[in-house]
Amino acid sequence: MADTGFSDLLSVVQTIAIIAALLVTLYFSRRQMQAFTVDLETRVLNDLDEKFHRIGEIFIERPELVQSIYRTTAHVSSEVPFTYYVVFFCAHIYHMRQRGVLQDNEWEGWLQWMRNAFRLGTLGQSWTEANIGSWVDPAFREFVERELLAPGSRPPTRSSS
């Protein structure tokens, strides 16, 4: 009778161990699938960014081609496509941070770079005057307004110079 109790107890312990092993396996496979999803999204974004990068290069080389996506009667200088190119580059950095691709120290470096570009160069002025924000997603637009062009740090506009 004691032998039967021990074998039953051993069977229950083995069953519990198998169930625990299955739960641990399920937990880690789920985490791996989530990481795979983030990796896949990042690859897709990087692929789109490479294609956009090539379009940006073409627009910078031949600014008159900007007319194909934005008709204007004014002459388009090479500064215009370059400005948009830098804004989309900043948006890409922002989205990589949102997806957890950039670590804190990398993000802090890029954030400072973006702040400097918007505050010290003509990017902030172009953002406001040319309404560049209408070409980017709302989350990035809000980020630029809140973090890169903080109140009181906007560059002067051309009309107030």
C-alpha positions as CSV (number, residue, x, y, z in Angstrom):
1,M,0.0,0.0,0.0
2,A,2.9,2.4,0.7
3,D,4.4,1.6,-2.6
4,T,1.2,2.5,-4.4
5,G,1.1,5.8,-2.7
6,F,4.7,6.6,-3.5
7,S,4.2,5.8,-7.2
8,D,1.0,7.9,-7.3
9,L,2.8,10.8,-5.7
10,L,5.6,10.4,-8.2
11,S,3.2,10.4,-11.0
12,V,1.5,13.6,-9.8
13,V,4.9,15.3,-9.3
14,Q,5.9,14.3,-12.9
15,T,2.6,15.7,-14.3
16,I,3.1,19.0,-12.4
17,A,6.7,19.2,-13.7
18,I,5.6,18.6,-17.3
19,I,2.8,21.2,-17.0
20,A,5.3,23.7,-15.5
21,A,7.8,23.0,-18.3
22,L,5.1,23.6,-20.9
23,L,4.1,26.9,-19.2
24,V,7.7,28.1,-19.1
25,T,8.1,27.1,-22.8
26,L,4.9,28.9,-23.7
27,Y,6.0,32.1,-21.8
28,F,9.3,32.3,-23.5
29,S,8.0,31.4,-27.0
30,R,5.4,34.2,-26.6
31,R,8.2,36.7,-25.6
32,Q,10.2,35.5,-28.6
33,M,7.2,36.1,-30.9
34,Q,6.7,39.6,-29.6
35,A,10.4,40.3,-30.2
36,F,10.1,38.9,-33.7
37,T,7.1,41.2,-34.4
38,V,9.1,44.2,-33.3
39,D,12.0,43.1,-35.4
40,L,9.8,42.6,-38.4
41,E,8.2,46.0,-38.0
42,T,11.7,47.5,-37.7
43,R,12.8,45.8,-40.8
44,V,9.8,47.0,-42.7
45,L,10.3,50.6,-41.5
46,N,14.0,50.4,-42.4
47,D,13.2,49.1,-45.8
48,L,10.7,52.0,-46.3
49,D,13.3,54.4,-45.0
50,E,15.9,53.2,-47.5
51,K,13.4,53.7,-50.4
52,F,12.6,57.2,-49.0
53,H,16.3,57.9,-48.6
54,R,16.7,57.2,-52.4
55,I,13.8,59.5,-53.2
56,G,15.3,62.2,-51.0
57,E,18.7,61.9,-52.8
58,I,16.9,62.3,-56.2
59,F,15.0,65.4,-54.9
60,I,18.2,66.9,-53.6
61,E,20.0,66.3,-56.9
62,R,17.1,67.5,-58.9
63,P,14.9,69.8,-56.9
64,E,12.5,70.5,-59.8
65,L,11.2,66.9,-59.3
66,V,9.6,67.9,-56.0
67,Q,6.8,69.2,-58.2
68,S,5.7,65.6,-58.7
69,I,4.5,65.5,-55.1
70,Y,4.0,69.1,-54.3
71,R,3.0,71.7,-56.9
72,T,4.3,75.2,-56.4
73,T,4.8,78.2,-58.6
74,A,7.9,79.2,-56.7
75,H,11.4,77.9,-57.6
76,V,12.3,75.0,-55.5
77,S,15.9,75.3,-54.2
78,S,17.9,72.3,-53.1
79,E,17.4,73.5,-49.5
80,V,13.7,72.6,-49.6
81,P,14.0,68.8,-50.3
82,F,17.0,68.7,-47.9
83,T,14.9,70.2,-45.1
84,Y,12.1,67.7,-45.6
85,Y,14.7,64.9,-45.8
86,V,16.1,65.9,-42.4
87,V,12.6,66.1,-40.9
88,F,11.8,62.6,-42.2
89,F,15.1,61.4,-40.8
90,C,14.2,62.8,-37.4
91,A,10.8,61.1,-37.7
92,H,12.5,57.8,-38.4
93,I,14.7,58.2,-35.3
94,Y,11.6,59.0,-33.2
95,H,9.8,55.9,-34.5
96,M,12.8,53.7,-33.8
97,R,12.7,54.9,-30.2
98,Q,9.0,54.2,-30.0
99,R,9.6,50.6,-31.0
100,G,12.3,50.2,-28.4
101,V,15.1,49.8,-31.0
102,L,17.1,52.8,-29.6
103,Q,18.5,52.4,-26.1
104,D,18.4,55.3,-23.6
105,N,21.9,56.6,-24.3
106,E,21.5,56.4,-28.1
107,W,18.1,58.2,-27.8
108,E,19.6,61.0,-25.6
109,G,22.3,61.6,-28.2
110,W,19.8,61.7,-31.1
111,L,17.3,63.8,-29.1
112,Q,20.0,66.4,-28.5
113,W,21.0,66.3,-32.2
114,M,17.4,66.9,-33.2
115,R,16.9,69.7,-30.7
116,N,20.0,71.4,-32.0
117,A,18.9,71.0,-35.6
118,F,15.5,72.5,-34.9
119,R,16.7,75.3,-32.6
120,L,20.0,76.3,-34.0
121,G,19.5,75.8,-37.7
122,T,16.7,76.8,-40.1
123,L,14.8,73.6,-39.6
124,G,12.5,75.0,-36.8
125,Q,11.8,78.1,-38.9
126,S,11.0,76.0,-41.9
127,W,8.8,73.7,-39.8
128,T,6.6,76.7,-38.9
129,E,6.7,78.7,-42.1
130,A,6.4,75.8,-44.6
131,N,3.9,73.8,-42.5
132,I,6.2,70.7,-42.7
133,G,4.2,69.1,-39.9
134,S,1.4,68.3,-42.4
135,W,3.7,65.8,-44.1
136,V,4.4,63.7,-40.9
137,D,2.3,61.6,-38.6
138,P,0.5,63.3,-35.7
139,A,2.6,61.6,-33.0
140,F,5.8,62.9,-34.4
141,R,4.2,66.3,-35.1
142,E,3.2,66.6,-31.4
143,F,6.7,65.4,-30.3
144,V,8.3,68.2,-32.4
145,E,6.0,70.8,-31.0
146,R,6.4,69.6,-27.4
147,E,10.1,68.6,-27.3
148,L,12.0,70.2,-30.2
149,L,10.2,73.5,-30.4
150,A,9.4,74.1,-26.8
151,P,7.7,77.4,-26.0
152,G,10.1,80.3,-25.8
153,S,12.7,78.5,-27.9
154,R,11.2,78.9,-31.3
155,P,13.5,80.6,-33.8
156,P,12.3,84.0,-35.0
157,T,10.3,84.0,-38.2
158,R,11.4,85.8,-41.4
159,S,8.7,88.4,-41.0
160,S,10.0,89.5,-37.5
161,S,13.6,89.8,-38.6
